[in-house]
Amino acid sequence: MTMFKCHVCGHHAAKSELVSEVFNLAGRRVLVERIPAQVCEHCGEATFSRETTEAIRQMLHGAGQPVKTVPLDVFAMA
């Protein structure tokens, strides 16, 4: 069993959760929901396994189809 160590804050406590993440593909924003992740209990940073990362990569590059499309409001700080 691999020991968890957060790459952001260095803490060792994590919990398994399903998270959502926005990816930027050639200027297009894509939301992936229900991603299995280890989430740091101290800072909240989500970490994905290699297998999960590869599955996301394949899904976003042609092996999957979106389950829905939603409008997105965009704001910019001055």
HTML snippet that shows the backbone in 3Dmol.js (N, CA, C, O; Angstrom):
<script src="https://3Dmol.org/build/3Dmol-min.js"></script>
<div id="view" style="width:600px;height:400px;position:relative"></div>
<script>
const pdb = `
ATOM      1  N   MET A   1       0.837  -1.175   0.000  1.00  0.00           N
ATOM      2  CA  MET A   1       0.000   0.000   0.000  1.00  0.00           C
ATOM      3  C   MET A   1       0.887   1.245   0.000  1.00  0.00           C
ATOM      4  O   MET A   1       1.847   1.335   0.766  1.00  0.00           O
ATOM      5  N   THR A   2       0.555   2.208  -0.872  1.00  0.00           N
ATOM      6  CA  THR A   2       1.334   3.429  -0.985  1.00  0.00           C
ATOM      7  C   THR A   2       0.848   4.454   0.037  1.00  0.00           C
ATOM      8  O   THR A   2      -0.353   4.665   0.206  1.00  0.00           O
ATOM      9  N   MET A   3       1.787   5.074   0.699  1.00  0.00           N
ATOM     10  CA  MET A   3       1.447   6.106   1.673  1.00  0.00           C
ATOM     11  C   MET A   3       1.150   7.400   0.938  1.00  0.00           C
ATOM     12  O   MET A   3       1.900   7.795   0.046  1.00  0.00           O
ATOM     13  N   PHE A   4       0.067   8.058   1.303  1.00  0.00           N
ATOM     14  CA  PHE A   4      -0.300   9.334   0.689  1.00  0.00           C
ATOM     15  C   PHE A   4       0.556  10.451   1.271  1.00  0.00           C
ATOM     16  O   PHE A   4       0.772  10.517   2.482  1.00  0.00           O
ATOM     17  N   LYS A   5       1.043  11.332   0.391  1.00  0.00           N
ATOM     18  CA  LYS A   5       1.685  12.568   0.819  1.00  0.00           C
ATOM     19  C   LYS A   5       1.237  13.644  -0.154  1.00  0.00           C
ATOM     20  O   LYS A   5       1.501  13.556  -1.353  1.00  0.00           O
ATOM     21  N   CYS A   6       0.561  14.654   0.361  1.00  0.00           N
ATOM     22  CA  CYS A   6       0.051  15.743  -0.475  1.00  0.00           C
ATOM     23  C   CYS A   6       1.215  16.483  -1.120  1.00  0.00           C
ATOM     24  O   CYS A   6       2.161  16.874  -0.436  1.00  0.00           O
ATOM     25  N   HIS A   7       1.148  16.677  -2.438  1.00  0.00           N
ATOM     26  CA  HIS A   7       2.214  17.389  -3.136  1.00  0.00           C
ATOM     27  C   HIS A   7       2.107  18.904  -2.970  1.00  0.00           C
ATOM     28  O   HIS A   7       2.999  19.633  -3.402  1.00  0.00           O
ATOM     29  N   VAL A   8       1.021  19.390  -2.345  1.00  0.00           N
ATOM     30  CA  VAL A   8       0.861  20.825  -2.107  1.00  0.00           C
ATOM     31  C   VAL A   8       1.325  21.196  -0.695  1.00  0.00           C
ATOM     32  O   VAL A   8       2.168  22.077  -0.524  1.00  0.00           O
ATOM     33  N   CYS A   9       0.765  20.514   0.319  1.00  0.00           N
ATOM     34  CA  CYS A   9       1.067  20.910   1.702  1.00  0.00           C
ATOM     35  C   CYS A   9       1.932  19.904   2.467  1.00  0.00           C
ATOM     36  O   CYS A   9       2.441  20.219   3.543  1.00  0.00           O
ATOM     37  N   GLY A  10       2.099  18.691   1.916  1.00  0.00           N
ATOM     38  CA  GLY A  10       2.956  17.700   2.559  1.00  0.00           C
ATOM     39  C   GLY A  10       2.287  16.830   3.613  1.00  0.00           C
ATOM     40  O   GLY A  10       2.930  15.939   4.167  1.00  0.00           O
ATOM     41  N   HIS A  11       1.019  17.065   3.900  1.00  0.00           N
ATOM     42  CA  HIS A  11       0.337  16.248   4.906  1.00  0.00           C
ATOM     43  C   HIS A  11       0.068  14.835   4.380  1.00  0.00           C
ATOM     44  O   HIS A  11       0.088  14.592   3.173  1.00  0.00           O
ATOM     45  N   HIS A  12      -0.185  13.906   5.315  1.00  0.00           N
ATOM     46  CA  HIS A  12      -0.322  12.492   4.960  1.00  0.00           C
ATOM     47  C   HIS A  12      -1.742  11.945   5.069  1.00  0.00           C
ATOM     48  O   HIS A  12      -1.965  10.782   4.734  1.00  0.00           O
ATOM     49  N   ALA A  13      -2.699  12.731   5.522  1.00  0.00           N
ATOM     50  CA  ALA A  13      -4.065  12.236   5.677  1.00  0.00           C
ATOM     51  C   ALA A  13      -4.902  12.589   4.450  1.00  0.00           C
ATOM     52  O   ALA A  13      -4.941  13.742   4.021  1.00  0.00           O
ATOM     53  N   ALA A  14      -5.575  11.572   3.888  1.00  0.00           N
ATOM     54  CA  ALA A  14      -6.429  11.790   2.712  1.00  0.00           C
ATOM     55  C   ALA A  14      -7.675  10.942   2.838  1.00  0.00           C
ATOM     56  O   ALA A  14      -7.704   9.947   3.563  1.00  0.00           O
ATOM     57  N   LYS A  15      -8.710  11.357   2.114  1.00  0.00           N
ATOM     58  CA  LYS A  15      -9.942  10.577   2.065  1.00  0.00           C
ATOM     59  C   LYS A  15     -10.315  10.371   0.605  1.00  0.00           C
ATOM     60  O   LYS A  15     -10.022  11.216  -0.241  1.00  0.00           O
ATOM     61  N   SER A  16     -10.956   9.256   0.312  1.00  0.00           N
ATOM     62  CA  SER A  16     -11.420   8.967  -1.041  1.00  0.00           C
ATOM     63  C   SER A  16     -12.715   9.716  -1.294  1.00  0.00           C
ATOM     64  O   SER A  16     -13.652   9.644  -0.499  1.00  0.00           O
ATOM     65  N   GLU A  17     -12.761  10.437  -2.408  1.00  0.00           N
ATOM     66  CA  GLU A  17     -13.949  11.195  -2.788  1.00  0.00           C
ATOM     67  C   GLU A  17     -14.113  11.161  -4.301  1.00  0.00           C
ATOM     68  O   GLU A  17     -13.183  10.824  -5.034  1.00  0.00           O
ATOM     69  N   LEU A  18     -15.306  11.515  -4.751  1.00  0.00           N
ATOM     70  CA  LEU A  18     -15.557  11.754  -6.168  1.00  0.00           C
ATOM     71  C   LEU A  18     -15.566  13.264  -6.358  1.00  0.00           C
ATOM     72  O   LEU A  18     -16.333  13.968  -5.700  1.00  0.00           O
ATOM     73  N   VAL A  19     -14.719  13.769  -7.254  1.00  0.00           N
ATOM     74  CA  VAL A  19     -14.575  15.210  -7.447  1.00  0.00           C
ATOM     75  C   VAL A  19     -14.876  15.588  -8.886  1.00  0.00           C
ATOM     76  O   VAL A  19     -14.958  14.730  -9.765  1.00  0.00           O
ATOM     77  N   SER A  20     -15.038  16.871  -9.111  1.00  0.00           N
ATOM     78  CA  SER A  20     -15.201  17.419 -10.451  1.00  0.00           C
ATOM     79  C   SER A  20     -13.982  18.277 -10.758  1.00  0.00           C
ATOM     80  O   SER A  20     -13.429  18.916  -9.863  1.00  0.00           O
ATOM     81  N   GLU A  21     -13.563  18.294 -12.017  1.00  0.00           N
ATOM     82  CA  GLU A  21     -12.377  19.045 -12.416  1.00  0.00           C
ATOM     83  C   GLU A  21     -12.616  19.637 -13.795  1.00  0.00           C
ATOM     84  O   GLU A  21     -13.187  18.978 -14.665  1.00  0.00           O
ATOM     85  N   VAL A  22     -12.181  20.881 -14.002  1.00  0.00           N
ATOM     86  CA  VAL A  22     -12.265  21.533 -15.305  1.00  0.00           C
ATOM     87  C   VAL A  22     -10.898  21.418 -15.980  1.00  0.00           C
ATOM     88  O   VAL A  22      -9.869  21.727 -15.380  1.00  0.00           O
ATOM     89  N   PHE A  23     -10.907  20.971 -17.231  1.00  0.00           N
ATOM     90  CA  PHE A  23      -9.688  20.843 -18.025  1.00  0.00           C
ATOM     91  C   PHE A  23      -9.766  21.817 -19.193  1.00  0.00           C
ATOM     92  O   PHE A  23     -10.853  22.096 -19.699  1.00  0.00           O
ATOM     93  N   ASN A  24      -8.624  22.331 -19.619  1.00  0.00           N
ATOM     94  CA  ASN A  24      -8.555  23.237 -20.748  1.00  0.00           C
ATOM     95  C   ASN A  24      -7.949  22.487 -21.928  1.00  0.00           C
ATOM     96  O   ASN A  24      -6.783  22.095 -21.890  1.00  0.00           O
ATOM     97  N   LEU A  25      -8.753  22.290 -22.984  1.00  0.00           N
ATOM     98  CA  LEU A  25      -8.290  21.571 -24.178  1.00  0.00           C
ATOM     99  C   LEU A  25      -8.298  22.535 -25.354  1.00  0.00           C
ATOM    100  O   LEU A  25      -9.359  22.847 -25.897  1.00  0.00           O
ATOM    101  N   ALA A  26      -7.136  23.002 -25.745  1.00  0.00           N
ATOM    102  CA  ALA A  26      -6.999  23.905 -26.893  1.00  0.00           C
ATOM    103  C   ALA A  26      -7.968  25.084 -26.790  1.00  0.00           C
ATOM    104  O   ALA A  26      -8.654  25.418 -27.756  1.00  0.00           O
ATOM    105  N   GLY A  27      -8.016  25.711 -25.611  1.00  0.00           N
ATOM    106  CA  GLY A  27      -8.869  26.865 -25.405  1.00  0.00           C
ATOM    107  C   GLY A  27     -10.307  26.561 -25.064  1.00  0.00           C
ATOM    108  O   GLY A  27     -11.088  27.484 -24.832  1.00  0.00           O
ATOM    109  N   ARG A  28     -10.681  25.309 -25.026  1.00  0.00           N
ATOM    110  CA  ARG A  28     -12.038  24.878 -24.701  1.00  0.00           C
ATOM    111  C   ARG A  28     -12.052  24.296 -23.291  1.00  0.00           C
ATOM    112  O   ARG A  28     -11.230  23.441 -22.963  1.00  0.00           O
ATOM    113  N   ARG A  29     -12.964  24.748 -22.473  1.00  0.00           N
ATOM    114  CA  ARG A  29     -13.076  24.238 -21.110  1.00  0.00           C
ATOM    115  C   ARG A  29     -14.005  23.028 -21.089  1.00  0.00           C
ATOM    116  O   ARG A  29     -15.083  23.040 -21.683  1.00  0.00           O
ATOM    117  N   VAL A  30     -13.562  21.984 -20.391  1.00  0.00           N
ATOM    118  CA  VAL A  30     -14.315  20.732 -20.311  1.00  0.00           C
ATOM    119  C   VAL A  30     -14.405  20.329 -18.842  1.00  0.00           C
ATOM    120  O   VAL A  30     -13.393  20.288 -18.143  1.00  0.00           O
ATOM    121  N   LEU A  31     -15.611  20.032 -18.378  1.00  0.00           N
ATOM    122  CA  LEU A  31     -15.834  19.599 -17.007  1.00  0.00           C
ATOM    123  C   LEU A  31     -15.974  18.086 -16.974  1.00  0.00           C
ATOM    124  O   LEU A  31     -16.760  17.512 -17.728  1.00  0.00           O
ATOM    125  N   VAL A  32     -15.207  17.442 -16.095  1.00  0.00           N
ATOM    126  CA  VAL A  32     -15.343  16.002 -15.867  1.00  0.00           C
ATOM    127  C   VAL A  32     -15.827  15.841 -14.437  1.00  0.00           C
ATOM    128  O   VAL A  32     -15.204  16.337 -13.498  1.00  0.00           O
ATOM    129  N   GLU A  33     -16.948  15.141 -14.279  1.00  0.00           N
ATOM    130  CA  GLU A  33     -17.547  14.930 -12.958  1.00  0.00           C
ATOM    131  C   GLU A  33     -17.293  13.505 -12.482  1.00  0.00           C
ATOM    132  O   GLU A  33     -16.987  12.609 -13.269  1.00  0.00           O
ATOM    133  N   ARG A  34     -17.429  13.323 -11.174  1.00  0.00           N
ATOM    134  CA  ARG A  34     -17.359  12.004 -10.531  1.00  0.00           C
ATOM    135  C   ARG A  34     -16.005  11.306 -10.752  1.00  0.00           C
ATOM    136  O   ARG A  34     -15.951  10.109 -11.036  1.00  0.00           O
ATOM    137  N   ILE A  35     -14.931  12.067 -10.617  1.00  0.00           N
ATOM    138  CA  ILE A  35     -13.581  11.512 -10.757  1.00  0.00           C
ATOM    139  C   ILE A  35     -13.152  10.952  -9.401  1.00  0.00           C
ATOM    140  O   ILE A  35     -13.159  11.683  -8.410  1.00  0.00           O
ATOM    141  N   PRO A  36     -12.777   9.666  -9.335  1.00  0.00           N
ATOM    142  CA  PRO A  36     -12.273   9.130  -8.066  1.00  0.00           C
ATOM    143  C   PRO A  36     -10.914   9.758  -7.738  1.00  0.00           C
ATOM    144  O   PRO A  36     -10.011   9.786  -8.574  1.00  0.00           O
ATOM    145  N   ALA A  37     -10.788  10.259  -6.510  1.00  0.00           N
ATOM    146  CA  ALA A  37      -9.559  10.959  -6.121  1.00  0.00           C
ATOM    147  C   ALA A  37      -9.259  10.725  -4.652  1.00  0.00           C
ATOM    148  O   ALA A  37     -10.139  10.367  -3.870  1.00  0.00           O
ATOM    149  N   GLN A  38      -8.010  10.934  -4.296  1.00  0.00           N
ATOM    150  CA  GLN A  38      -7.594  11.038  -2.912  1.00  0.00           C
ATOM    151  C   GLN A  38      -7.525  12.533  -2.622  1.00  0.00           C
ATOM    152  O   GLN A  38      -6.801  13.263  -3.299  1.00  0.00           O
ATOM    153  N   VAL A  39      -8.274  12.994  -1.620  1.00  0.00           N
ATOM    154  CA  VAL A  39      -8.345  14.409  -1.311  1.00  0.00           C
ATOM    155  C   VAL A  39      -7.673  14.654   0.038  1.00  0.00           C
ATOM    156  O   VAL A  39      -8.040  14.056   1.050  1.00  0.00           O
ATOM    157  N   CYS A  40      -6.688  15.540   0.032  1.00  0.00           N
ATOM    158  CA  CYS A  40      -5.952  15.864   1.253  1.00  0.00           C
ATOM    159  C   CYS A  40      -6.914  16.422   2.295  1.00  0.00           C
ATOM    160  O   CYS A  40      -7.683  17.341   2.011  1.00  0.00           O
ATOM    161  N   GLU A  41      -6.866  15.863   3.498  1.00  0.00           N
ATOM    162  CA  GLU A  41      -7.741  16.311   4.574  1.00  0.00           C
ATOM    163  C   GLU A  41      -7.313  17.653   5.153  1.00  0.00           C
ATOM    164  O   GLU A  41      -8.074  18.282   5.887  1.00  0.00           O
ATOM    165  N   HIS A  42      -6.099  18.099   4.829  1.00  0.00           N
ATOM    166  CA  HIS A  42      -5.613  19.375   5.356  1.00  0.00           C
ATOM    167  C   HIS A  42      -5.907  20.536   4.408  1.00  0.00           C
ATOM    168  O   HIS A  42      -6.462  21.550   4.832  1.00  0.00           O
ATOM    169  N   CYS A  43      -5.542  20.403   3.130  1.00  0.00           N
ATOM    170  CA  CYS A  43      -5.695  21.536   2.200  1.00  0.00           C
ATOM    171  C   CYS A  43      -6.759  21.324   1.124  1.00  0.00           C
ATOM    172  O   CYS A  43      -7.125  22.272   0.429  1.00  0.00           O
ATOM    173  N   GLY A  44      -7.262  20.088   0.976  1.00  0.00           N
ATOM    174  CA  GLY A  44      -8.315  19.822   0.002  1.00  0.00           C
ATOM    175  C   GLY A  44      -7.840  19.529  -1.411  1.00  0.00           C
ATOM    176  O   GLY A  44      -8.664  19.381  -2.313  1.00  0.00           O
ATOM    177  N   GLU A  45      -6.541  19.443  -1.624  1.00  0.00           N
ATOM    178  CA  GLU A  45      -6.012  19.148  -2.960  1.00  0.00           C
ATOM    179  C   GLU A  45      -6.374  17.716  -3.366  1.00  0.00           C
ATOM    180  O   GLU A  45      -6.189  16.773  -2.596  1.00  0.00           O
ATOM    181  N   ALA A  46      -6.891  17.573  -4.588  1.00  0.00           N
ATOM    182  CA  ALA A  46      -7.273  16.254  -5.109  1.00  0.00           C
ATOM    183  C   ALA A  46      -6.112  15.670  -5.899  1.00  0.00           C
ATOM    184  O   ALA A  46      -5.466  16.368  -6.681  1.00  0.00           O
ATOM    185  N   THR A  47      -5.853  14.384  -5.689  1.00  0.00           N
ATOM    186  CA  THR A  47      -4.810  13.659  -6.402  1.00  0.00           C
ATOM    187  C   THR A  47      -5.441  12.449  -7.078  1.00  0.00           C
ATOM    188  O   THR A  47      -6.208  11.711  -6.460  1.00  0.00           O
ATOM    189  N   PHE A  48      -5.108  12.250  -8.365  1.00  0.00           N
ATOM    190  CA  PHE A  48      -5.654  11.148  -9.143  1.00  0.00           C
ATOM    191  C   PHE A  48      -4.599  10.069  -9.344  1.00  0.00           C
ATOM    192  O   PHE A  48      -3.406  10.358  -9.437  1.00  0.00           O
ATOM    193  N   SER A  49      -5.056   8.821  -9.409  1.00  0.00           N
ATOM    194  CA  SER A  49      -4.139   7.714  -9.699  1.00  0.00           C
ATOM    195  C   SER A  49      -3.705   7.799 -11.162  1.00  0.00           C
ATOM    196  O   SER A  49      -4.317   8.510 -11.960  1.00  0.00           O
ATOM    197  N   ARG A  50      -2.664   7.082 -11.498  1.00  0.00           N
ATOM    198  CA  ARG A  50      -2.212   7.022 -12.899  1.00  0.00           C
ATOM    199  C   ARG A  50      -3.298   6.469 -13.795  1.00  0.00           C
ATOM    200  O   ARG A  50      -3.508   6.961 -14.904  1.00  0.00           O
ATOM    201  N   GLU A  51      -3.992   5.440 -13.314  1.00  0.00           N
ATOM    202  CA  GLU A  51      -5.053   4.819 -14.100  1.00  0.00           C
ATOM    203  C   GLU A  51      -6.190   5.806 -14.361  1.00  0.00           C
ATOM    204  O   GLU A  51      -6.717   5.876 -15.471  1.00  0.00           O
ATOM    205  N   THR A  52      -6.561   6.564 -13.338  1.00  0.00           N
ATOM    206  CA  THR A  52      -7.625   7.558 -13.492  1.00  0.00           C
ATOM    207  C   THR A  52      -7.190   8.656 -14.445  1.00  0.00           C
ATOM    208  O   THR A  52      -7.967   9.075 -15.302  1.00  0.00           O
ATOM    209  N   THR A  53      -5.959   9.128 -14.307  1.00  0.00           N
ATOM    210  CA  THR A  53      -5.439  10.169 -15.195  1.00  0.00           C
ATOM    211  C   THR A  53      -5.455   9.698 -16.643  1.00  0.00           C
ATOM    212  O   THR A  53      -5.831  10.460 -17.533  1.00  0.00           O
ATOM    213  N   GLU A  54      -5.059   8.473 -16.889  1.00  0.00           N
ATOM    214  CA  GLU A  54      -5.063   7.925 -18.244  1.00  0.00           C
ATOM    215  C   GLU A  54      -6.487   7.778 -18.777  1.00  0.00           C
ATOM    216  O   GLU A  54      -6.740   8.056 -19.949  1.00  0.00           O
ATOM    217  N   ALA A  55      -7.413   7.345 -17.933  1.00  0.00           N
ATOM    218  CA  ALA A  55      -8.811   7.215 -18.356  1.00  0.00           C
ATOM    219  C   ALA A  55      -9.394   8.579 -18.731  1.00  0.00           C
ATOM    220  O   ALA A  55     -10.134   8.688 -19.709  1.00  0.00           O
ATOM    221  N   ILE A  56      -9.066   9.618 -17.960  1.00  0.00           N
ATOM    222  CA  ILE A  56      -9.515  10.977 -18.292  1.00  0.00           C
ATOM    223  C   ILE A  56      -8.917  11.414 -19.619  1.00  0.00           C
ATOM    224  O   ILE A  56      -9.623  11.947 -20.475  1.00  0.00           O
ATOM    225  N   ARG A  57      -7.624  11.192 -19.794  1.00  0.00           N
ATOM    226  CA  ARG A  57      -6.951  11.578 -21.040  1.00  0.00           C
ATOM    227  C   ARG A  57      -7.618  10.921 -22.246  1.00  0.00           C
ATOM    228  O   ARG A  57      -7.885  11.587 -23.246  1.00  0.00           O
ATOM    229  N   GLN A  58      -7.885   9.637 -22.156  1.00  0.00           N
ATOM    230  CA  GLN A  58      -8.522   8.924 -23.261  1.00  0.00           C
ATOM    231  C   GLN A  58      -9.933   9.444 -23.514  1.00  0.00           C
ATOM    232  O   GLN A  58     -10.337   9.619 -24.664  1.00  0.00           O
ATOM    233  N   MET A  59     -10.677   9.688 -22.444  1.00  0.00           N
ATOM    234  CA  MET A  59     -12.046  10.190 -22.577  1.00  0.00           C
ATOM    235  C   MET A  59     -12.063  11.537 -23.296  1.00  0.00           C
ATOM    236  O   MET A  59     -12.880  11.756 -24.190  1.00  0.00           O
ATOM    237  N   LEU A  60     -11.170  12.431 -22.910  1.00  0.00           N
ATOM    238  CA  LEU A  60     -11.164  13.780 -23.470  1.00  0.00           C
ATOM    239  C   LEU A  60     -10.584  13.855 -24.870  1.00  0.00           C
ATOM    240  O   LEU A  60     -10.815  14.829 -25.586  1.00  0.00           O
ATOM    241  N   HIS A  61      -9.838  12.844 -25.265  1.00  0.00           N
ATOM    242  CA  HIS A  61      -9.216  12.845 -26.589  1.00  0.00           C
ATOM    243  C   HIS A  61      -9.863  11.838 -27.528  1.00  0.00           C
ATOM    244  O   HIS A  61      -9.193  11.249 -28.377  1.00  0.00           O
ATOM    245  N   GLY A  62     -11.186  11.641 -27.371  1.00  0.00           N
ATOM    246  CA  GLY A  62     -11.905  10.889 -28.379  1.00  0.00           C
ATOM    247  C   GLY A  62     -12.561   9.598 -27.979  1.00  0.00           C
ATOM    248  O   GLY A  62     -13.400   9.096 -28.727  1.00  0.00           O
ATOM    249  N   ALA A  63     -12.220   9.022 -26.821  1.00  0.00           N
ATOM    250  CA  ALA A  63     -12.802   7.736 -26.453  1.00  0.00           C
ATOM    251  C   ALA A  63     -14.141   7.890 -25.735  1.00  0.00           C
ATOM    252  O   ALA A  63     -14.800   6.895 -25.431  1.00  0.00           O
ATOM    253  N   GLY A  64     -14.545   9.124 -25.463  1.00  0.00           N
ATOM    254  CA  GLY A  64     -15.799   9.336 -24.759  1.00  0.00           C
ATOM    255  C   GLY A  64     -16.605  10.455 -25.379  1.00  0.00           C
ATOM    256  O   GLY A  64     -16.084  11.257 -26.154  1.00  0.00           O
ATOM    257  N   GLN A  65     -17.868  10.505 -25.036  1.00  0.00           N
ATOM    258  CA  GLN A  65     -18.772  11.560 -25.487  1.00  0.00           C
ATOM    259  C   GLN A  65     -19.336  12.266 -24.257  1.00  0.00           C
ATOM    260  O   GLN A  65     -19.577  11.624 -23.234  1.00  0.00           O
ATOM    261  N   PRO A  66     -19.551  13.586 -24.342  1.00  0.00           N
ATOM    262  CA  PRO A  66     -20.129  14.290 -23.199  1.00  0.00           C
ATOM    263  C   PRO A  66     -21.522  13.760 -22.864  1.00  0.00           C
ATOM    264  O   PRO A  66     -22.278  13.381 -23.758  1.00  0.00           O
ATOM    265  N   VAL A  67     -21.854  13.736 -21.586  1.00  0.00           N
ATOM    266  CA  VAL A  67     -23.191  13.311 -21.165  1.00  0.00           C
ATOM    267  C   VAL A  67     -24.171  14.474 -21.237  1.00  0.00           C
ATOM    268  O   VAL A  67     -25.383  14.266 -21.292  1.00  0.00           O
ATOM    269  N   LYS A  68     -23.643  15.713 -21.237  1.00  0.00           N
ATOM    270  CA  LYS A  68     -24.470  16.903 -21.396  1.00  0.00           C
ATOM    271  C   LYS A  68     -23.571  18.090 -21.732  1.00  0.00           C
ATOM    272  O   LYS A  68     -22.354  18.037 -21.554  1.00  0.00           O
ATOM    273  N   THR A  69     -24.193  19.156 -22.221  1.00  0.00           N
ATOM    274  CA  THR A  69     -23.497  20.409 -22.492  1.00  0.00           C
ATOM    275  C   THR A  69     -24.237  21.508 -21.744  1.00  0.00           C
ATOM    276  O   THR A  69     -25.466  21.574 -21.774  1.00  0.00           O
ATOM    277  N   VAL A  70     -23.472  22.378 -21.069  1.00  0.00           N
ATOM    278  CA  VAL A  70     -24.087  23.444 -20.283  1.00  0.00           C
ATOM    279  C   VAL A  70     -23.446  24.784 -20.649  1.00  0.00           C
ATOM    280  O   VAL A  70     -22.271  24.835 -21.010  1.00  0.00           O
ATOM    281  N   PRO A  71     -24.231  25.880 -20.554  1.00  0.00           N
ATOM    282  CA  PRO A  71     -23.635  27.197 -20.781  1.00  0.00           C
ATOM    283  C   PRO A  71     -22.710  27.551 -19.618  1.00  0.00           C
ATOM    284  O   PRO A  71     -22.862  27.033 -18.512  1.00  0.00           O
ATOM    285  N   LEU A  72     -21.758  28.430 -19.879  1.00  0.00           N
ATOM    286  CA  LEU A  72     -20.783  28.797 -18.857  1.00  0.00           C
ATOM    287  C   LEU A  72     -20.606  30.305 -18.856  1.00  0.00           C
ATOM    288  O   LEU A  72     -20.257  30.887 -19.883  1.00  0.00           O
ATOM    289  N   ASP A  73     -20.840  30.945 -17.721  1.00  0.00           N
ATOM    290  CA  ASP A  73     -20.575  32.373 -17.574  1.00  0.00           C
ATOM    291  C   ASP A  73     -19.089  32.561 -17.302  1.00  0.00           C
ATOM    292  O   ASP A  73     -18.496  31.799 -16.538  1.00  0.00           O
ATOM    293  N   VAL A  74     -18.487  33.564 -17.916  1.00  0.00           N
ATOM    294  CA  VAL A  74     -17.062  33.829 -17.751  1.00  0.00           C
ATOM    295  C   VAL A  74     -16.892  35.241 -17.203  1.00  0.00           C
ATOM    296  O   VAL A  74     -17.428  36.201 -17.756  1.00  0.00           O
ATOM    297  N   PHE A  75     -16.151  35.356 -16.125  1.00  0.00           N
ATOM    298  CA  PHE A  75     -15.840  36.639 -15.524  1.00  0.00           C
ATOM    299  C   PHE A  75     -14.335  36.835 -15.547  1.00  0.00           C
ATOM    300  O   PHE A  75     -13.589  35.856 -15.523  1.00  0.00           O
ATOM    301  N   ALA A  76     -13.870  38.085 -15.595  1.00  0.00           N
ATOM    302  CA  ALA A  76     -12.456  38.385 -15.555  1.00  0.00           C
ATOM    303  C   ALA A  76     -12.195  39.454 -14.498  1.00  0.00           C
ATOM    304  O   ALA A  76     -12.939  40.430 -14.404  1.00  0.00           O
ATOM    305  N   MET A  77     -11.174  39.279 -13.729  1.00  0.00           N
ATOM    306  CA  MET A  77     -10.783  40.291 -12.753  1.00  0.00           C
ATOM    307  C   MET A  77     -10.091  41.426 -13.501  1.00  0.00           C
ATOM    308  O   MET A  77      -9.317  41.188 -14.429  1.00  0.00           O
ATOM    309  N   ALA A  78     -10.377  42.662 -13.091  1.00  0.00           N
ATOM    310  CA  ALA A  78      -9.777  43.843 -13.754  1.00  0.00           C
ATOM    311  C   ALA A  78      -8.338  43.996 -13.333  1.00  0.00           C
ATOM    312  O   ALA A  78      -7.661  44.923 -13.776  1.00  0.00           O
TER     313      ALA A  78
END
`;
const viewer = $3Dmol.createViewer("view");
viewer.addModel(pdb, "pdb");
viewer.setStyle({}, {cartoon: {color: "spectrum"}});
viewer.zoomTo();
viewer.render();
</script>
